[in-house]
C-alpha cells in the first residue's frame, strides 16, 4: 500500500472535479444544473475509488496514471496532441454549460440519463483497459521488460484507453443536456488519430513484439473501422 500515492491520487481527483465544476457552473451562470452535479458525482466516486483500489493493490499502476499531461510527454507531437485533447475535452464542458444557459439545444431528461450511462461505461472501459495492461500510463512511455498485451480489449483495438476516452466524450455532452457540446467530441477524433499514429511509431521502434501485434489486431481505435 502506498498511502502517499493514494493521497496524491485522491487529491488530483478532487482538484479535477473542482476544475470541471468551474468549467460547468461558471459558464452556466447557475448551480441549478442537475446534469452537471450528477456527472461530477460520478466522476468523483469512480476516480477516488480507483485511486484507493490501485494504491492498495498495485501502487505502480497508480503512479503511472498520475504521470500525465503535456509536461510529462517527451515527444513534441505528443505534447501538442495532449494539449489539444485537454482543450477539446474542456470545450465539451464549456459549450454544454453555455448551451444550458442560453438554450441553444435541449436534450430531454431521458437523453441526459442515457448520456450519464454512456459516461459510466466509458470510464469503466478505461479502468478495464488499465486492469488488463498495468503498463498503460497516462503519458507515452515504454518501460524495461514491458510486455505487449493482446488479450481482452487489446484483442479488439490497439488503443482501448483512447477508445474509452472517445466513448466517455460521446456521452458527456448529452449527459450535460447539450447537443452542441458534441462538437468537442468531433474535434477530438483527428487529435486522437495524430496522437495514435505518432505513438505507434515509437512503439514499433522500441517495444518488442509490437509490430507483430499490429498484424494480429488490425484496428487502432474503433473496431471494424480504423
Steps between C-alpha positions, in 0.01 A plus 500: 500500500627845408321752723678796342400395148142439612485844657651657192260315271195591706622860512540512123153352458343760727688783330385374160140488628532862620644610166222321313252668731642842415485418127134409544342733754680821404394495131157369601458795734316284752534209737153383395644250255419146611673337205830659604459389863431140394807491275725647769375245753563215254848624417599561862380159623665304218823700513543474876402132507758418231776688683428317824474160328821536298682650796407195708553232236752633247665834587712488181184530290387802701839666459482451122150647487611806699769590246304671228448822310710683239797552735534125552531432127847471347397527134403837355208356303366345818530828691291669231249216483466484878442875520244487219317209662475685830360802315250286309390323818463831683300647212234233549440633853502866405283471188254270677476743792445796267238294320327442834511874570378629165286209387663435163385139522312305761566130547206322665549351844508149354785600267694653790455185707614287205800731461591453866483121448731529197743709707506228767557236233784702349669551837460131585649399166802715581534328838471160332776594254730589790410177682594303188817702443659634816763675286237731348639832616340842463793607282682328214777296655659156469646319801756223527349154446165651404289233329263540206145432618280343233209356697169645615437850367850499353388216276235728346682832464862594554416808708207420731584792731433745217191304402370533856574874493304535178205310647510723809508817291218373278278467804619813681317773307162323501559419868532874556178565308664632185536403137732785404757372748554203269712732284787447744468125456513533122809722526672242723489229232770642267707590807485140616596384151814716508587385852453134413702512179792666675474265798505196275822617336666495842344168601604330175858618550547436871243246626598144414221309327286804421539474121378141511211610722386755241474219245272301732283791617413716199295775661660785689209690655158391375418130446439417133559863395858615573 
